[in-house]
Amino acid sequence: MLYLYRIIINFVFLLSPIVLVARIFNKKEHKYRFKEKLGSIVIKRKPGKLIWFHASSVGELLSIIPLIEKLEKIQQIKTILVTTNTLSSSRVFKKKKYLNKTIHQFLPIDTNNLSLKFLNYWKPSIAIFVESEIWPNFIFNIKKFNIPLLLINGRFTQKTFKSWKKIPLFAEKIFKKFDLCLVQNKESKKFLKYFKAKKIKEHGNLKFSKSNHKAYKTNKKELSNLFGGKKIWCASSTHDNEEIICAEVHNKLKVKIKNLVTIIIPRHINRIDTIINQIKLKNLNVAIHSKKNFNYKKTDIYLVDTYGEVEKFYDISEFVFLGGSLINHGGQNPIEPSRYGCKIFHGPHIQNFREVYSFLHKLKISKKIKNGADLYKSILQKNDNLLRKKFILNNKLDIIGKKILSETFLEIKSFIN
């Protein structure tokens, strides 16, 4: 099976220049750094112990930032290399300028030759894959180099399970290579047990942990001043058509609630121009986050067109509608807004995060809504103790997050000699 995989991935590599050029044209790849995916390495490796994390995109990257902050304090670690696959994740990393030991590059295509070249150059002391990032050539070659291999915050859905079940022997060979698997839920633990992974521990979801870096607190203060006196609710990770629903809800709400602003954070910011046009058809004033030449007082919809800044919007919001749930997408991860004490509303389509939502439902943090009319009614319901509840909830989840972060950190630290 590995032989067949290598034939397929080599074919992908041969076609990749055409695909990458098309993606550059569509602004989905960096016009210079795309070469890293073809094996180019431009950063000079510093001497000393190097820890390597691989995270797919923005969500996975942000989940390990608090962990990286703690690892940077270990004197033996000289460099932390983070690889990702997406342009958006590289932009988010670029904003983390306070990370002194940590560097970023794009993961090369998973051919045998490129993975060997990568490992020969970087010589990581530990390789850590995040969530469900599984690249067979890298995994097999990591073990050839006798490098400890960890999976952290592992997450596998029923859909993933069905796919791997079609190639069970190959799956077993891959998952047995991991020296330690830290999973975020019981479903993922069952998945790894089925494929005979060696050492599996369930510490919880790293996304409950958060950064305490002072730059974030400053940004929050500036944002609070910006929206001073405004009533705020947020619609985050929205998909096509959900922005229109939120605009219609805003139009109805502003009749009842004075000085209202709705913050919309689309899942994919390449849709921004389309979203702006759709909202303007609803006779609403739109302000764009990356631009400064607009009237805050007259703003109806504040549209966030950047990645990696959602936390500060959650922190100033009382309610959050989480997208990908009114359409049949499977939902988006509700942990981030819950960490900031927000009341979460979601549609019926949350199959990708059923276990997390079940936990949040028990804490009365989240509520299912059927449509825009239901969302309108839910937001309109007054709750005089909401800010106090936000504070209590924030503290409660903060304790959970710190415990998960501490346990994950200690597991990784045990591999650092």
C-alpha positions in Angstrom: 0.0 0.0 0.0 2.9 2.4 0.8 4.3 1.7 -2.7 1.0 2.6 -4.3 0.7 5.8 -2.1 4.2 6.8 -3.3 3.2 6.4 -6.9 0.1 8.6 -6.4 1.9 11.3 -4.4 4.7 11.4 -7.0 2.1 12.0 -9.6 0.6 14.8 -7.5 4.1 16.3 -7.2 4.5 16.3 -11.0 1.2 18.2 -11.4 1.8 20.5 -8.4 3.5 23.4 -10.2 0.4 23.9 -12.4 -1.9 23.7 -9.3 0.3 26.1 -7.3 0.4 28.6 -10.1 -3.4 28.5 -10.3 -3.6 29.0 -6.5 -1.2 31.9 -6.6 -3.4 33.5 -9.2 -6.4 33.0 -6.9 -4.4 34.4 -3.9 -4.4 31.1 -2.1 -0.6 30.6 -2.2 2.3 32.9 -1.4 3.9 34.1 -4.7 7.4 33.5 -3.4 7.1 31.0 -0.6 5.1 28.4 -2.6 8.6 26.9 -3.4 8.8 25.6 0.1 6.0 23.1 -0.8 8.3 21.8 -3.6 11.2 21.3 -1.1 12.9 24.7 -1.1 14.4 25.6 2.3 15.6 29.2 2.8 15.8 29.5 6.6 19.2 28.6 8.1 19.0 26.0 10.8 20.5 27.1 14.1 22.6 24.6 16.1 21.0 22.9 19.0 17.8 21.1 19.9 14.9 21.7 17.5 11.3 20.7 18.2 9.0 20.4 15.1 5.2 20.9 15.1 3.1 20.3 12.1 -0.4 21.9 12.1 -2.7 22.0 9.1 -4.1 25.5 9.1 -5.2 28.4 11.3 -7.3 26.6 13.9 -4.7 23.9 14.6 -1.9 26.5 14.7 -3.7 28.7 17.2 -4.4 25.7 19.4 -0.6 25.1 19.9 0.4 28.8 20.4 0.0 28.6 24.3 2.0 25.4 24.2 4.7 26.9 22.2 4.9 29.9 24.6 5.6 27.5 27.4 8.1 25.4 25.4 10.1 28.6 24.4 11.0 29.0 28.1 12.9 25.6 28.2 16.5 26.5 27.9 17.5 23.2 26.1 15.2 24.0 23.2 17.0 26.3 20.8 14.4 26.3 17.9 10.8 25.5 17.4 9.9 24.8 13.8 6.2 25.1 12.9 5.0 23.8 9.5 1.5 24.4 8.0 -0.2 23.9 4.7 -2.2 27.2 4.2 -1.4 30.8 3.3 -3.8 32.0 6.0 -1.9 30.1 8.7 1.4 31.7 7.6 -0.2 35.2 7.9 -1.5 34.4 11.4 2.0 33.1 12.5 3.6 36.3 11.1 1.6 38.3 13.8 3.2 36.3 16.6 6.4 38.3 16.6 6.9 37.8 20.3 7.8 34.1 19.7 11.6 34.5 19.7 12.6 30.8 19.1 9.9 29.8 16.7 10.1 29.8 12.9 7.6 28.9 10.2 7.8 27.2 6.8 5.3 25.4 4.6 5.3 21.6 4.7 6.7 20.1 1.5 4.5 17.7 -0.5 4.7 14.3 1.1 7.0 12.5 -1.4 9.6 10.1 -0.1 12.5 12.3 -1.4 11.2 15.6 -0.1 10.4 14.2 3.3 13.9 12.8 3.6 15.4 16.1 2.4 13.4 17.9 5.0 14.3 15.6 7.9 18.0 15.6 6.9 18.1 19.3 7.0 16.1 20.1 10.1 17.0 17.0 12.2 14.2 17.5 14.7 14.6 16.1 18.2 10.8 15.5 18.3 8.2 15.5 15.6 4.7 16.5 16.8 1.6 16.3 14.5 -1.5 18.2 15.5 -5.1 16.9 15.3 -5.5 14.7 12.2 -2.5 15.5 10.1 -1.3 12.2 8.7 1.4 12.1 6.0 2.7 8.5 5.5 6.1 9.3 3.9 7.0 11.7 6.6 5.8 9.3 9.3 7.7 6.3 8.0 10.9 8.4 7.5 10.6 10.0 10.9 10.9 6.6 12.5 13.8 5.7 10.1 15.6 8.6 11.8 14.6 7.3 15.2 12.9 10.6 16.0 10.1 10.4 18.7 6.8 10.9 17.0 3.8 12.4 18.9 0.2 13.1 17.9 -1.4 15.9 20.1 -4.9 17.1 20.3 -5.8 14.2 18.1 -9.3 14.4 16.5 -10.8 11.8 14.2 -14.5 11.8 13.0 -16.7 9.0 11.9 -16.1 10.1 8.3 -12.4 9.8 8.8 -12.8 6.4 10.5 -14.8 5.1 7.5 -12.1 6.3 5.1 -9.2 4.6 7.0 -11.2 1.5 7.5 -11.0 0.8 3.8 -7.2 0.3 4.2 -7.0 -1.2 7.7 -3.5 -2.8 7.5 -1.9 0.3 6.1 -3.7 2.4 8.8 -2.3 0.1 11.5 1.2 0.4 10.2 0.9 4.2 10.3 -0.7 4.7 13.7 1.6 2.2 15.3 4.5 4.5 14.4 3.4 7.1 17.0 5.1 6.9 20.3 2.3 8.8 22.1 -1.1 9.9 21.0 -2.9 12.6 23.0 -6.6 12.8 21.9 -9.2 15.4 22.6 -12.3 13.1 22.9 -13.5 9.5 23.4 -14.4 9.1 19.7 -10.8 9.7 18.7 -9.5 7.4 21.4 -11.7 4.6 20.0 -10.4 5.3 16.5 -6.8 5.0 17.5 -7.4 1.9 19.6 -9.1 0.2 16.6 -5.9 0.8 14.5 -3.7 -0.4 17.4 -1.9 2.8 18.2 0.6 2.1 21.1 0.0 4.7 23.8 -3.2 6.8 23.8 -4.2 9.3 26.5 -7.2 11.6 26.6 -6.3 14.9 28.2 -9.0 17.0 26.5 -9.0 19.7 23.7 -6.1 22.1 23.7 -8.3 24.7 22.2 -9.7 25.3 25.7 -6.3 26.8 26.6 -5.5 30.4 25.6 -2.5 32.8 25.3 -2.0 35.4 28.0 0.4 37.4 25.9 0.2 41.2 26.8 -0.2 42.2 23.1 -3.6 40.6 23.0 -4.8 42.5 26.1 -3.7 45.8 24.5 -5.6 45.0 21.3 -8.7 44.2 23.4 -8.6 47.5 25.2 -8.3 49.4 21.8 -11.3 47.4 20.4 -13.4 48.1 23.5 -12.8 51.8 23.2 -13.7 51.6 19.5 -17.0 50.1 20.2 -17.6 52.0 23.4 -21.3 52.3 24.2 -22.3 49.8 21.5 -24.4 46.7 22.0 -22.4 43.9 20.3 -23.1 40.4 19.0 -20.9 38.4 16.8 -21.4 35.9 13.9 -18.3 33.9 13.4 -17.0 31.3 10.9 -19.9 32.0 8.7 -20.4 30.4 5.3 -22.2 31.3 2.1 -25.8 32.5 2.8 -25.3 32.7 6.6 -24.0 36.3 6.3 -27.3 37.3 4.6 -29.3 35.6 7.5 -27.2 37.6 10.1 -27.8 40.8 8.2 -31.5 40.2 8.2 -31.4 39.4 11.9 -29.5 42.7 12.5 -32.1 44.7 10.6 -34.8 43.2 12.9 -32.8 43.6 16.1 -31.9 47.3 15.6 -35.6 48.2 15.8 -35.6 46.9 19.3 -32.0 47.5 20.4 -30.4 50.9 20.0 -26.8 51.4 19.2 -26.4 47.9 17.9 -23.4 46.6 15.9 -23.1 43.1 14.4 -19.5 41.7 14.0 -19.3 39.2 11.1 -16.2 37.0 10.8 -16.5 34.9 7.6 -14.8 31.5 7.5 -13.2 32.3 4.2 -12.1 36.0 3.7 -11.7 35.6 -0.1 -15.5 36.0 -0.2 -15.4 39.5 1.4 -16.4 41.4 -1.8 -19.4 39.2 -2.3 -20.4 39.5 1.3 -20.1 43.3 1.3 -22.4 43.5 -1.8 -25.0 41.2 -0.2 -25.1 43.2 3.0 -25.4 46.5 1.2 -28.5 45.2 -0.5 -30.0 45.1 2.9 -29.5 48.9 3.3 -26.9 48.4 6.0 -23.7 50.3 6.6 -20.6 48.1 6.4 -17.2 48.8 8.0 -14.2 46.7 7.0 -11.8 45.8 9.8 -8.6 46.3 7.8 -9.6 49.8 6.7 -9.8 52.8 9.0 -11.7 55.3 6.9 -15.3 54.7 8.1 -17.8 56.1 10.5 -18.0 53.9 13.6 -21.1 55.6 14.9 -23.1 54.7 11.7 -21.7 51.2 11.4 -24.3 48.4 11.3 -22.1 45.5 10.3 -18.4 45.3 11.2 -16.8 42.8 8.7 -13.6 41.2 9.8 -11.4 40.5 6.8 -8.3 39.1 8.6 -7.3 35.8 10.1 -6.1 35.1 13.7 -7.9 37.9 15.5 -11.2 36.3 16.5 -10.3 36.1 20.2 -10.5 39.8 20.8 -13.9 40.0 19.1 -15.2 37.1 21.3 -13.9 38.9 24.4 -16.0 42.0 23.8 -19.1 40.1 22.6 -21.9 38.7 24.7 -23.5 36.4 22.1 -21.9 34.5 19.2 -23.6 32.7 16.4 -21.2 30.0 15.1 -21.6 29.4 11.4 -21.3 26.3 9.2 -24.4 25.1 11.1 -27.4 26.6 9.4 -26.1 25.1 6.2 -25.2 21.4 6.0 -21.4 21.8 6.6 -21.1 20.1 10.0 -20.5 23.1 12.1 -17.3 24.9 13.4 -15.5 24.4 16.6 -17.3 26.2 19.5 -14.5 26.0 22.0 -12.8 29.3 21.2 -15.9 31.5 21.8 -16.8 29.5 24.9 -13.4 30.2 26.4 -14.3 33.9 26.4 -17.6 33.4 28.2 -19.9 33.9 25.2 -23.4 32.5 24.9 -23.2 30.4 21.7 -26.0 29.9 19.2 -25.7 27.3 16.4 -27.8 25.7 13.8 -28.8 22.0 13.6 -25.8 20.8 11.5 -23.1 20.3 14.0 -22.1 16.7 13.4 -18.4 17.4 13.2 -18.4 18.7 16.8 -21.2 16.7 18.5 -19.2 15.7 21.5 -18.0 19.3 22.2 -21.4 20.7 21.8 -22.8 18.1 24.1 -20.4 19.2 26.8 -21.3 22.9 26.3 -25.0 22.2 26.3 -24.7 20.6 29.8 -23.0 23.8 31.0 -25.8 25.8 29.3 -23.3 27.7 27.2 -24.7 26.8 23.8 -28.2 26.7 22.3 -29.5 25.3 19.1 -31.5 27.6 16.7 -33.4 26.5 13.6 -33.2 29.6 11.5 -32.8 33.4 11.4 -36.1 34.0 13.1 -35.1 31.7 16.0 -31.7 33.5 16.2 -33.4 36.8 16.4 -35.7 35.7 19.3 -32.8 34.1 21.2 -30.6 37.2 21.1 -33.5 39.5 22.0 -34.2 37.6 25.2 -32.9 39.8 28.0 -30.6 38.5 30.6 -29.6 41.1 33.3 -26.9 38.8 34.8 -25.3 38.0 31.4 -22.0 39.9 32.0 -21.6 38.3 35.5 -22.3 34.8 33.9 -19.7 35.6 31.2 -17.1 36.3 33.9 -18.0 33.1 35.9 -18.0 30.9 32.7 -14.7 32.5 31.5 -13.0 31.5 34.8 -14.5 28.0 34.8 -13.3 27.2 31.2 -10.0 28.9 31.9 -9.3 26.3 34.7 -10.1 23.5 32.3 -7.9 25.0 29.6 -4.9 25.5 32.0 -5.2 21.8 33.1 -5.2 20.5 29.5 -2.3 22.7 28.6 -0.2 21.7 31.6 -0.8 18.0 31.1 0.1 18.2 27.4 3.2 20.3 28.1 4.4 17.7 30.7 3.9 14.9 28.2 6.0 16.7 25.6 8.6 17.7 28.1 9.1 14.0 29.1 10.5 13.5 25.5 13.0 16.3 25.8 16.4 15.0 27.1 
